[in-house]
Amino acid sequence: MSLFGFLNKSSGHVPLFNDICTYHKIDRNNRTLLNNIAQKFSPDNPVKIFLDRDCLQKAVNDPEFTDAADKINEYLLKWFDE
């Protein structure tokens, strides 16, 4: 594992995204959910999902992510409202 992606710059944002998921103890299913949200709302920088509340907020209101709305709201509260 890289140190939050900085040691493996050639791979782009993927190591950093994975490191942050590992840090937050996000399981595979939720990591996939977050990756799908990031790809839809921040394809140029998937890490932005951890920094910009708008990415998750857009997902809550998107019909594609209706089934995961409770989990997305949980992340919104945990990361941005605490």
C-alpha positions in Angstrom: 0.0 0.0 0.0 1.3 3.4 -0.8 1.2 6.3 1.6 -2.1 7.7 0.5 -1.1 7.3 -3.1 1.8 9.6 -3.0 4.5 6.9 -3.4 3.0 5.6 -6.6 2.3 8.7 -8.7 2.4 6.8 -12.0 -0.9 5.1 -11.2 -2.9 8.3 -10.9 -5.7 8.7 -8.4 -6.4 5.0 -7.9 -3.9 4.3 -5.2 -5.1 7.3 -3.2 -8.8 6.3 -3.6 -8.0 2.8 -2.4 -5.9 4.0 0.5 -8.6 6.4 1.7 -11.1 3.5 1.5 -8.8 1.3 3.5 -8.3 4.1 6.1 -12.1 4.4 6.5 -12.5 0.6 6.6 -14.8 0.6 3.6 -15.8 -2.9 2.5 -15.7 -4.1 -1.1 -19.4 -3.5 -1.8 -19.3 0.1 -0.5 -16.0 0.8 -2.2 -17.7 -0.2 -5.5 -20.6 2.1 -4.7 -18.3 5.0 -4.0 -16.3 4.3 -7.1 -19.4 4.2 -9.2 -20.5 7.6 -7.7 -17.0 9.0 -8.3 -17.0 7.8 -11.9 -20.3 9.4 -12.6 -19.9 12.7 -10.8 -16.1 13.2 -10.7 -14.5 11.1 -13.4 -11.4 13.2 -13.6 -10.6 12.8 -9.9 -12.4 10.1 -8.0 -10.7 11.2 -4.7 -12.9 14.3 -4.8 -15.8 12.1 -3.5 -14.0 12.3 -0.1 -13.5 16.1 -0.2 -16.6 17.5 -1.9 -20.0 16.9 -0.4 -21.7 17.7 -3.8 -20.5 14.4 -5.3 -22.4 12.4 -2.7 -25.3 14.8 -2.6 -25.8 14.4 -6.3 -25.8 10.6 -5.9 -28.5 10.8 -3.2 -30.8 12.6 -5.7 -29.9 10.3 -8.7 -32.3 7.5 -9.5 -29.4 5.2 -10.3 -28.3 5.2 -6.7 -31.8 5.1 -5.0 -31.1 1.7 -3.5 -28.0 3.0 -1.8 -29.4 6.3 -0.6 -29.3 5.3 3.1 -25.6 4.4 2.9 -24.7 7.5 0.9 -26.5 9.6 3.5 -24.5 7.8 6.2 -21.3 8.8 4.5 -22.5 12.4 4.1 -23.2 12.6 7.9 -20.0 10.9 8.9 -17.6 12.8 6.6 -19.2 16.2 6.3 -21.5 16.8 9.2 -19.5 15.6 12.2 
